[in-house]
Each structure stands twice: as structure tokens, then as C-alpha cells.
Amino acid sequence: MSCRRQSTETFGSKQWLIFYHESMKETAHKVRDLMGGTGTLSELVWNRFNDGFPNLQINKDDAQRLEKFYGTCLIVSFHTPEVIFEQLSLLYALPRLRARNFRIILPWFSTGTMERVEQVGQIATANSLARMLSCCPHGPGGPATIVIFDIHALQEQFYFSDSVLVELKSAVWLLKERLMELKIENPDEEIAIAFPDDGAHKRFKSKFKDMPHIICAKVRNGDVRFVSIKEGEPKGRHVIIVDDLVQSGGTLLECAKPLMDMGATKVSCFVTHGVFPKESWKKFVGNDLIHKFWLTDSIPTTCSQIKDQAPFEVLSLAPLISNYLAGLAED
């Protein structure tokens, strides 16, 4: 299915009221525009008291008419601990104002990489965040639904209690549509999908059934660890490395080198979530190993930093969110 703009007729007459955190303003406006008149944005006042705690105000008219909408959508971003409390405050308030069919769009489950305890005393903060989200009150139509894109570990969906529903979505459809455009631009170019490890291959291989696969693996030789090509043929192909997220970017670059050494014409990357702590994205700027780096707008702070910086290209989640609210499946 195409992720392109849908017509008003496609969306029908189901009206959605859309709230959003201020950091997700650009994405929310794109969602509204794509919904062809069936989405209405609610402007929220995100102020703070002198002591730094949130001073929030929902538009009075919207607060009084929530139940008149088919559904209420809240687009949030937990990109830093400082903004989580204020968004949880709104998240808890909307069902009590009688929001129907409440959908919480949480593109990036930010504590997902801390999902297990390997020694006594460690705290799995993925579980902690899931418990906080699970405290969302029920609205007139029942429990809220939390929508997450490419959660780091699929088992994390079971950290949520039965008080909420969880739907896991993938953003790789944005990449697939971009690849269709590239095929039109350059029909003779052969594209292969590479995975940085077996885990990524098991997770995403079904999304690229019609394309050649390459699997990378980390190999240890004494005290030296390096990445090698475990399976697949990169020679003569534009190879795109696919994963759910990137942190420092070291693994992606380690994968790119042997791919180029084995004859890949180009190496590009796609991740749903560009975390890039400590501005680690800079190691990709001006790096001849990487042709293109696609990522989504799931982390707004990253998007603002890499804007107009090659080789990065941001693919907005807005088409997937608008299609989801319309009840349209990605595949």
C-alpha cells in the first residue's frame, strides 16, 4: 500500500481530534493535512511555572467537545526525561475528559534498549516506562491504545498491563516506498538489503521478501572484534543496511566497510529511530562510506540537528499515522 496522501473520500466521515507535544508539531500538522479534513488539531498551551513544573491548558472548547469526535489522538515524544512528566499529565487527563477511541502515538519507546536485567541490582527501565503508560485511565469506549513504531525488543509489548492495548507498527514501509522511487529513477540499479546481525534479519526479513538479503556478523579474533559478511552477495549492488535504531553509529560503519570491500556500488542506511547521543551523527557527514542515510522523524531533536545535512534524509511518519487513524493497513 502506498503511504502517499489519501483523499478525503478515503478517510470517510470519522473525525479525529489530534493533540500533540510541542516537539511533534511539524509531524502533527502533516498528519492533519494528509487526513483531508477529517483531522482537527487542538492547540495546547505548554507553559511552566516559575519552579519549572508544567502549567498545561487544553483549549476550553476542545475540552468540552471531546466526546463528539469519533476519536482522540495524542502524538507524544519521550525523547528526554525532562518532557515525559508533562506529557503523562495530558495523557492521563484526556480520557477523564471523555476522549473516545483514545490513541496514543508514541513513535519511539525511548527506554527500549534497557529491557532486561543481566545482574542483580539492574533496573529494566523499559518495564518502568511501560508501567507508567499502563496507568492511563479508561475513556467512554474502554482502554487507550498505545501505538509504537519498531520497538527495540518485541517482548516489551508484554511489559504493559491489561489496562491498555498495544499496537506495534513498522516504519520500513516508508523505506520501501522510497526504494520504489529510486527504482524508477535508476531502473538498472540492483538493490540488496543488509542486516547488521541475525536479530535484525529475523525481525525485518519478511518486509523485504522480494529483494536479495545480506547478513553481517560480529567476529572476534583474539582481542580484536570486527564485522564480516556472513551471508549474501553485495558485489555490483546498492546495499541498504536496515535496523530499528542507531546510537553511536559504529556498527553501521563497521558493516559498510566490508560491504564496499566486497564490491557494493553504494552503501546506504535506514533506521526508524536516530538516537545519536552526543551528536554522534556527525561521523556520517562527509563520510565516503555512506551514500544515503534515511531515518524517520520519531525523535524530533535529532531531526532538528541533521536538517539539511547530507547524507541524511528524513522520512516522516505522518503518512503511516494518518493511514492508521483511517484504518488502513501498511501491507
Rosetta blueprint (number, residue, H / E / L):
1 M L
2 S L
3 C L
4 R L
5 R L
6 Q L
7 S L
8 T H
9 E H
10 T H
11 F H
12 G L
13 S L
14 K L
15 Q L
16 W E
17 L E
18 I E
19 F E
20 Y E
21 H L
22 E H
23 S H
24 M H
25 K H
26 E H
27 T H
28 A H
29 H H
30 K H
31 V H
32 R H
33 D H
34 L H
35 M L
36 G L
37 G L
38 T L
39 G E
40 T E
41 L E
42 S L
43 E L
44 L L
45 V E
46 W E
47 N E
48 R E
49 F L
50 N L
51 D L
52 G L
53 F L
54 P E
55 N E
56 L E
57 Q E
58 I L
59 N L
60 K H
61 D H
62 D H
63 A H
64 Q H
65 R H
66 L H
67 E H
68 K H
69 F L
70 Y L
71 G E
72 T E
73 C E
74 L E
75 I E
76 V L
77 S L
78 F L
79 H L
80 T L
81 P H
82 E H
83 V H
84 I H
85 F H
86 E H
87 Q H
88 L H
89 S H
90 L H
91 L H
92 Y H
93 A H
94 L H
95 P H
96 R H
97 L L
98 R L
99 A L
100 R L
101 N L
102 F L
103 R E
104 I E
105 I E
106 L E
107 P L
108 W L
109 F L
110 S L
111 T L
112 G L
113 T L
114 M L
115 E L
116 R L
117 V L
118 E L
119 Q L
120 V L
121 G L
122 Q L
123 I L
124 A L
125 T H
126 A H
127 N H
128 S H
129 L H
130 A H
131 R H
132 M H
133 L H
134 S L
135 C L
136 C L
137 P L
138 H L
139 G E
140 P L
141 G L
142 G E
143 P L
144 A L
145 T E
146 I E
147 V E
148 I E
149 F E
150 D L
151 I L
152 H L
153 A L
154 L H
155 Q H
156 E H
157 Q H
158 F H
159 Y H
160 F L
161 S L
162 D L
163 S L
164 V L
165 L E
166 V E
167 E E
168 L E
169 K E
170 S L
171 A L
172 V H
173 W H
174 L H
175 L H
176 K H
177 E H
178 R H
179 L H
180 M H
181 E H
182 L H
183 K H
184 I H
185 E H
186 N L
187 P L
188 D L
189 E L
190 E L
191 I E
192 A E
193 I E
194 A E
195 F E
196 P L
197 D L
198 D H
199 G H
200 A H
201 H H
202 K H
203 R H
204 F H
205 K H
206 S H
207 K H
208 F H
209 K L
210 D L
211 M L
212 P L
213 H E
214 I E
215 I E
216 C E
217 A E
218 K E
219 V E
220 R E
221 N E
222 G L
223 D L
224 V E
225 R E
226 F E
227 V E
228 S E
229 I E
230 K E
231 E E
232 G L
233 E L
234 P L
235 K L
236 G L
237 R L
238 H E
239 V E
240 I E
241 I E
242 V E
243 D E
244 D E
245 L E
246 V E
247 Q L
248 S L
249 G L
250 G H
251 T H
252 L H
253 L H
254 E H
255 C H
256 A H
257 K H
258 P H
259 L H
260 M H
261 D H
262 M L
263 G L
264 A L
265 T L
266 K E
267 V E
268 S E
269 C E
270 F E
271 V E
272 T E
273 H E
274 G E
275 V L
276 F L
277 P H
278 K H
279 E H
280 S H
281 W H
282 K H
283 K H
284 F H
285 V L
286 G L
287 N L
288 D L
289 L L
290 I L
291 H L
292 K L
293 F E
294 W E
295 L E
296 T E
297 D L
298 S L
299 I L
300 P H
301 T H
302 T H
303 C H
304 S H
305 Q H
306 I H
307 K L
308 D L
309 Q L
310 A L
311 P L
312 F E
313 E E
314 V E
315 L E
316 S L
317 L L
318 A H
319 P H
320 L H
321 I H
322 S H
323 N H
324 Y H
325 L H
326 A L
327 G L
328 L L
329 A L
330 E L
331 D L
